[in-house]
Amino acid sequence: MGTEARLPPERLEVAVLGFTDDTGEPDSAHWGYVVKSVLAGKLRAVQSLRVLPDGEADYAFRQLNLKAGSPPGIGGAQRIARLIHARYVAWGAYRHEQGKWLVTAQVSDAAGERAPVRFDAGPADWPAALDQLAEQVVKELGVKLTAAERTKLGRRPTSSVAALDFYGRSVKATFEGKPAADLAAWARKAIAADPKYAAAHAALAAFTDNQAEAGQSLRTALKLRPDFARAHRMLGDWWSRQKHPKAAAKEWQLAAHLDLDDADNLCRLAELYISQGRKEQAMTLLDSASRLAPANPKIHARLGERLASEGQSAAALTEFEAAERLAPAAATDQAAPRPPNQPALDGSTNEASSVAGLATGPLDLECEAWLVAGYASLQHVPRVIEHFEKLRSVAGHRGLPSEKLDKMDKQIEELERTQIPHPIAASAPRGYTERRPAHPKASSAAG
């Protein structure tokens, strides 16, 4: 397979906003993540649809001062759709009925040209209810399916309710910022409930700190689902960490071939082009990725790092500012150019750029890693320290190995030392205007 990338065609853009827990039970909120994840995955099987990344809707909720996960209402949903340029939005709620699950969903267009549609899926067990939900959403969108698409739409990620339960808990724990060990434990339980659940194997690979287990989990996921684009991308990342660039390139190419709607796949393909010296093509892909996911701070940070490395400081700062503004927990202060007297980073502290290799987990970790690397390229030490400290905090909470955390601490200390003024002892002033006696030899010569 060649490394040329075909950019995704224009299609009907849909945003899945989320599903609210109406059960009234304290331990059912994780099912909302399951409904959203499974529905979005099924819709991605339809070639005429493009499901917008979750981050776009999350950004819209923040911009419109809507509480994340709360029912947006018809007006709110349409405002979200217009803000992120989605043609349609789908959202809803779920509850118990007759001992089964019932999902109530709504589909609306952004312009309000047609009345929003409300319908129920179920009551049924979760796998059947999710099948009904996806079929009804596709119907309301007016999409005609091919035979292959209908087969993919009907494919269940798992028929095990227990596996869905544990997987949902792992996703919820991710958004709650729980330690990686907790997330891996939920993923292992999902696998135990259904060893053929490919998404659970990929989740374990993302959360475990055992690299051998991560690689095996990804190979298992791809054996179960050879067209699993995200798993191919993750396996490429895994091979890259093992210092096998050719194997990494193969997986990244497969991921991009299978799903060019995923901006992360374009970013990985751009990394491949950069390694091949094809910098112009890499920039084209990074620019396309930023258009596919304009609210994704990680991609702006990556694009900024590339611009900074090419010496385009002003353009790089624009991207860094966008990343800082878009990050959910980002500071609101603006990046400033490097002061003229700012000391340059020496060889040892330039290792800050290599921290991007740790970016295998949550979005904020990878975003902060690229901001560290990007500001390091601009020799902007205060910003490097700021984002390095954020990266260290997230990495520590995620449970990265202590030796990596220690290395990061030392790098931060080295950077901070460059910012400490060093007093210089002043000597007594010399009387430069005082006339000194002539040298004896000079006096003799003059006589």
C-alpha positions in Angstrom: 0.0 0.0 0.0 1.4 3.5 -0.9 1.6 6.3 1.5 -0.5 8.7 -0.6 -3.6 9.9 1.3 -7.0 10.5 -0.2 -8.8 13.2 1.7 -12.3 12.3 2.9 -15.2 13.3 0.6 -18.0 15.6 1.6 -20.8 13.8 3.3 -23.7 14.3 5.7 -22.3 15.4 9.0 -24.0 14.1 12.2 -23.2 14.8 15.8 -24.2 12.3 18.5 -24.6 14.5 21.6 -25.2 12.0 24.3 -27.9 10.1 26.2 -29.1 11.1 29.7 -29.7 8.6 32.5 -33.4 8.8 33.5 -33.3 5.6 35.6 -33.0 7.5 38.9 -30.4 4.9 39.9 -27.0 5.9 41.3 -25.1 3.3 39.4 -26.4 3.6 35.8 -24.7 6.7 34.5 -22.1 4.7 32.6 -24.7 3.3 30.2 -24.9 6.8 28.6 -21.3 6.3 27.4 -22.2 2.9 26.0 -25.2 4.2 24.1 -23.3 7.1 22.6 -20.2 5.0 21.7 -22.1 2.1 20.1 -24.4 4.4 18.2 -21.6 6.5 16.8 -19.6 3.3 15.9 -22.6 1.9 14.0 -23.2 5.2 12.1 -19.6 5.3 11.0 -20.3 2.1 9.0 -22.5 4.2 6.7 -20.3 5.8 4.0 -22.6 8.7 3.3 -22.4 9.8 6.9 -19.6 11.5 8.8 -19.9 11.3 12.5 -18.2 14.3 14.1 -15.7 13.7 16.8 -16.9 13.9 20.4 -14.6 16.9 21.1 -16.6 19.1 18.7 -19.8 18.7 20.7 -18.0 19.0 24.0 -16.6 22.3 22.8 -20.0 23.5 21.8 -21.5 22.6 25.2 -18.8 24.8 26.8 -19.2 27.7 24.4 -23.0 27.8 24.9 -22.7 27.4 28.7 -24.6 24.1 28.7 -23.8 21.5 31.2 -22.0 18.5 29.6 -24.2 15.4 29.6 -27.4 17.4 30.3 -30.3 17.2 27.9 -29.7 20.1 25.4 -33.4 20.4 24.4 -34.4 21.0 20.8 -33.2 24.6 20.7 -29.9 23.8 22.4 -29.3 20.9 20.1 -29.9 23.0 17.0 -27.5 25.8 18.3 -24.9 23.1 18.9 -25.3 21.8 15.4 -24.9 25.2 13.9 -21.8 26.0 15.9 -20.0 22.8 14.9 -21.4 22.8 11.3 -23.3 19.5 11.8 -26.3 19.0 9.5 -28.1 16.7 12.0 -27.8 16.0 15.7 -29.0 13.0 17.7 -29.5 12.8 21.5 -31.8 11.2 24.0 -32.2 9.4 27.3 -32.6 5.9 28.6 -34.6 4.2 31.4 -36.0 0.9 32.7 -39.4 -0.4 31.5 -40.8 -3.8 32.1 -37.4 -5.1 33.3 -35.9 -4.0 30.0 -34.1 -1.0 28.7 -35.9 1.7 26.7 -33.9 4.4 24.8 -35.8 7.5 23.7 -34.0 9.4 21.0 -34.4 12.6 19.1 -33.0 13.6 15.7 -33.1 17.2 14.5 -31.5 19.2 11.7 -29.5 22.3 12.4 -31.7 24.8 10.5 -35.0 23.6 11.9 -36.3 23.1 8.4 -38.1 19.9 9.5 -39.7 19.0 12.7 -37.5 17.1 15.2 -38.3 13.4 15.3 -38.7 11.5 18.6 -38.8 7.7 18.8 -38.2 4.8 21.2 -35.8 1.9 20.9 -36.9 -1.1 23.0 -37.9 -2.1 25.6 -35.3 -4.8 25.1 -31.9 -6.0 26.5 -29.0 -3.6 25.7 -27.7 -5.2 22.5 -31.2 -5.4 20.9 -32.1 -1.8 22.0 -28.8 -0.5 20.5 -29.5 -2.3 17.2 -33.0 -0.7 17.0 -31.6 2.7 17.9 -29.1 2.7 15.1 -31.5 1.5 12.5 -34.1 4.1 13.5 -31.6 7.0 13.4 -30.4 6.0 9.9 -34.0 5.8 8.8 -34.7 9.3 10.1 -31.7 10.7 8.4 -33.1 9.4 5.1 -30.0 7.4 4.2 -30.3 4.4 1.8 -28.0 1.6 2.8 -26.0 -0.7 0.6 -26.0 -4.4 1.5 -22.6 -4.2 2.9 -23.5 -1.2 5.0 -26.6 -2.9 6.3 -24.4 -5.9 7.4 -22.0 -3.6 9.2 -24.8 -1.6 10.8 -26.2 -4.9 12.2 -22.8 -6.0 13.6 -22.8 -6.0 17.3 -19.6 -5.0 19.1 -20.6 -7.6 21.7 -23.8 -9.5 22.7 -22.8 -9.6 26.3 -24.6 -7.1 28.6 -21.9 -7.7 31.2 -19.1 -6.8 28.8 -20.9 -3.6 27.7 -21.4 -2.8 31.4 -17.7 -3.1 32.3 -16.6 -1.3 29.1 -19.0 1.6 29.9 -17.5 1.9 33.4 -14.0 2.1 31.9 -15.0 4.9 29.6 -16.8 6.8 32.4 -13.7 6.4 34.6 -11.6 7.9 31.8 -13.7 11.0 31.7 -13.5 11.2 35.5 -9.7 11.1 35.4 -9.4 7.9 37.3 -5.9 6.2 37.5 -4.9 4.1 34.5 -4.8 1.0 36.8 -8.6 1.4 37.5 -9.4 1.8 33.8 -7.3 -1.3 32.9 -9.1 -3.3 35.6 -12.6 -2.5 34.1 -11.3 -3.4 30.6 -10.0 -6.8 31.8 -13.4 -7.5 33.3 -15.1 -6.6 30.0 -12.7 -9.1 28.2 -13.4 -11.8 30.8 -17.2 -11.3 30.1 -16.6 -11.5 26.3 -13.1 -12.5 25.1 -14.3 -11.6 21.5 -15.0 -7.9 22.4 -12.5 -6.1 20.2 -13.1 -2.6 21.7 -12.4 -4.0 25.2 -9.0 -5.3 24.1 -8.1 -1.9 22.5 -9.2 -0.2 25.8 -6.9 -2.5 27.8 -4.0 -1.6 25.4 -4.6 2.1 26.1 -4.7 1.8 29.8 -2.2 -0.9 30.8 1.4 0.1 31.7 2.6 -3.3 30.5 3.9 -2.8 27.0 3.9 -6.5 26.2 0.2 -6.8 27.3 -0.6 -3.7 25.3 0.9 -5.1 22.1 -0.8 -8.5 22.5 -4.2 -6.8 23.3 -4.0 -4.8 20.0 -3.1 -7.9 18.0 -6.0 -9.7 19.5 -8.4 -6.8 18.7 -7.3 -6.8 15.1 -7.6 -10.5 14.8 -11.2 -10.1 15.9 -11.8 -7.0 13.8 -9.3 -6.6 10.9 -11.0 -3.3 9.9 -10.7 -1.7 13.3 -9.0 1.5 12.3 -8.4 2.8 15.8 -6.6 -0.4 16.8 -4.4 -0.2 13.7 -3.4 3.4 14.7 -2.7 2.3 18.3 -0.7 -0.6 17.1 1.3 1.8 15.0 1.9 3.9 18.1 3.0 0.8 20.0 5.5 -0.2 17.3 6.8 3.3 17.3 7.5 3.1 21.1 9.3 -0.2 20.4 11.6 1.6 17.9 10.2 -0.3 14.8 9.4 2.6 12.4 8.6 0.3 9.4 6.0 -1.7 11.4 4.6 1.5 12.8 4.3 3.0 9.3 2.4 0.0 8.0 -0.2 0.2 10.8 -0.6 4.0 10.4 -1.2 3.6 6.7 -3.8 1.0 7.3 -5.6 3.2 9.9 -5.7 6.1 7.5 -6.9 3.9 4.6 -9.7 2.5 6.7 -10.8 5.8 8.3 -9.6 9.2 7.0 -12.5 10.9 8.8 -10.4 10.4 12.0 -8.1 13.4 12.4 -5.8 11.3 14.6 -5.2 9.0 11.6 -4.2 11.9 9.4 -1.8 13.1 12.2 -0.1 9.7 12.3 0.2 9.7 8.5 1.7 13.2 8.7 4.3 11.8 11.2 5.2 9.2 8.6 5.7 11.8 5.9 7.8 13.9 8.3 10.1 10.9 8.9 10.4 10.5 5.1 11.3 14.1 4.6 8.0 14.9 2.9 7.3 18.0 5.0 5.0 19.8 2.6 2.7 16.8 2.4 2.8 16.4 6.1 1.7 20.0 6.6 -1.2 19.4 4.2 -2.4 16.4 6.2 -2.1 18.3 9.5 -4.0 21.2 8.1 -6.7 18.8 6.9 -6.8 17.2 10.4 -7.4 20.6 11.9 -10.3 21.2 9.5 -11.8 17.8 10.3 -11.6 18.4 14.1 -11.3 22.2 14.5 -12.1 22.1 18.3 -9.4 19.4 19.0 -6.6 21.2 21.0 -4.2 18.3 20.4 -4.2 18.8 16.7 -3.6 22.6 16.9 -0.8 21.9 19.3 0.7 19.4 16.8 0.3 21.7 13.9 1.9 24.5 15.9 4.9 22.3 16.8 5.5 21.5 13.2 5.3 25.2 12.2 7.6 26.1 15.0 10.2 23.6 13.9 10.0 25.2 10.4 10.7 28.6 11.9 7.2 30.0 11.4 7.0 31.5 14.9 3.9 33.7 14.4 1.8 31.0 12.8 3.0 28.5 15.5 1.9 30.8 18.3 -1.5 31.2 16.7 -1.9 27.4 16.8 -0.6 27.2 20.3 -3.1 29.9 21.5 -5.9 27.9 19.8 -4.9 24.8 21.6 -4.7 26.5 25.0 -8.1 28.2 24.4 -9.8 25.0 23.3 -8.4 22.7 26.0 -11.1 22.1 28.6 -8.9 22.9 31.6 -6.7 25.4 29.8 -5.5 28.7 31.2 -7.1 31.7 29.5 -4.0 33.8 29.4 -2.5 34.2 25.9 0.9 33.0 24.8 3.5 35.7 24.4 6.5 35.9 22.1 9.9 35.0 23.5 11.5 38.1 25.1 14.7 39.3 23.5 16.8 38.3 26.5 15.2 34.9 27.0 18.0 32.3 27.4 18.1 29.6 24.7 17.3 26.0 25.7 20.5 24.0 25.9 20.9 20.4 24.6 19.8 18.7 27.8 16.5 20.6 28.1 15.7 20.1 24.5 14.8 16.6 25.5 11.5 18.1 26.5 10.4 17.5 22.9 10.8 13.8 23.4 8.0 13.8 26.0 5.5 13.6 23.1 6.4 9.9 23.0 4.5 9.4 26.3 1.3 10.6 24.7 -0.6 7.3 24.5 -3.5 8.1 26.8 -6.0 10.8 27.4 -6.3 13.8 25.1 -4.9 16.3 27.6 -1.7 14.3 28.0 -0.9 14.3 24.3 -1.9 18.0 23.9 0.4 19.1 26.7 3.2 17.0 25.3 3.0 18.8 21.9 2.8 22.2 23.6 5.9 21.4 25.5 7.7 20.3 22.3 6.4 23.3 20.4 7.3 26.0 22.9 10.7 24.3 23.2 11.3 24.8 19.5 10.5 28.5 20.0 12.8 28.7 23.0 9.9 30.0 25.0 11.0 28.7 28.4 8.2 30.0 30.7 5.6 28.3 28.5 7.6 25.2 28.3 7.7 25.1 32.1 4.0 25.8 32.4 2.9 23.0 30.1 5.6 20.6 31.3 4.2 21.0 34.8 0.7 20.3 33.5 2.0 17.3 31.6 3.8 16.0 34.7 0.6 16.3 36.8 -1.5 14.4 34.3 1.2 11.8 33.8 1.6 11.2 37.5 -2.2 10.9 38.0 -2.3 8.5 35.1 0.2 6.3 36.8 3.2 6.4 34.5 6.4 4.6 35.7 8.3 6.5 38.4 11.5 6.6 36.3 9.7 8.6 33.6 8.2 10.9 36.2 11.6 11.4 37.8 13.1 12.3 34.4 10.4 14.9 33.8 11.0 16.4 37.3 14.7 16.8 36.6 13.9 18.4 33.2 11.5 20.9 34.9 14.2 21.7 37.5 16.7 22.3 34.8 14.3 24.7 33.0 13.5 26.5 36.2 17.2 27.1 36.9 17.5 29.1 33.7 14.8 31.5 35.0 16.5 32.3 38.3 18.5 35.6 38.4 22.1 35.0 39.5 23.5 37.9 41.5 26.9 39.2 40.5 29.2 40.6 43.2 30.2 44.2 42.2 33.8 45.3 42.7 34.8 48.7 44.0 34.7 51.4 41.3 37.9 52.3 39.7 39.0 55.9 39.3 39.4 55.9 35.6 39.5 59.7 35.4 42.4 59.8 37.9 45.7 60.7 36.3 48.2 57.9 36.9 51.9 58.6 37.4 54.1 58.0 34.3 55.9 54.7 34.1 59.5 55.1 35.4 61.0 53.8 32.1 58.8 56.1 30.1 60.0 59.1 32.3 63.7 58.1 31.7 63.2 57.8 28.0 61.6 61.2 27.9 64.6 62.7 29.8 
